[in-house]
């Protein structure tokens, strides 16, 4: 993808320590970001183990230690403020540090930014995939193999799962002091954009974001703690003014496969209801995670408790997609 001197994007993240499986999938994610385009900035906040070495390897900028949230993880507002201080980018993309981005995602962001005249928020649904090995994103065959696996084996996550946000540098300076890695702040981002009348554009059909599945061993209460019961989750809900579950899950427009943005006129309640089976599956997994940690069960026992939902067909992941052109090729 050729550089566009009028397009300046910085990807922001705050990784956990680079140990074990968490370290592996975070390195994969950051390697994928670096492979998108050499001019993209990568801004990494925090002072976790291994961050210096990874930042140096992938040419990322260190933002330094971040103010802690209620129960340990950094504050989102501090991360965003540090990014604005260190980068002149026009657009920022907050991305969870376990998310692989493929080149079609960058094309989708560029396209949306070119079509929308003013401020906007871009979101998209992720594909959940088991990844246990290092991926060489400089190898076209490895990238194609990953994309093939995502389409054949991956599962489209529930609409409420939001793992990236793309927004202008002047937006979200009013962000409350949310704790990263806990629930509700992501819902608030979308709800707030709707409240301010900003277009919320869904990039799912054109941009591939792959979530590398992982456990929640770092939290005593498992996934339930991150979503509901931890002090950080409860504080985030108060700061968000509620769960914002429906208004925080639905876009107002969508980038289609024709490269154009179309309005979505379906009410949030109906759009949320259409995704109810996936949401209920997520709810069961969250509840099982908390129960398993309380009972001292292993990850395998937790999986047996929740069961495995049916895998969607490849064309259900991001809609029926034509052959990816060279500008979007993995």
Secondary structure, DSSP 8 states (H G I E B T S, - for coil): ----TT--EEEEE------HHHHHHHHHHHHHHHHH-TT-EEEEES--TTHHHHHHHTT-EEEE---B-TTSSBBHHHHHHHHHHH---SEEEEE-TTEEE-HHHHHHHHHHHHH--S-EEEE---EEE---S---TT-HHHHHHHHHHHHHH-EE--TT---EEEEETTTTTT----BTTSSSHHHHHHHHHHHTT-EEEE-TTT--EEEE----TTSTTHHHIIIIISHHHHHHHHHHTS--TTTTT--SEEE-TTS-EEE--S-HHHHHHHTHHHHHHHHHHHHHHHHHHHHT--HHHHHHHH-------GGGTSSS-----GGG--
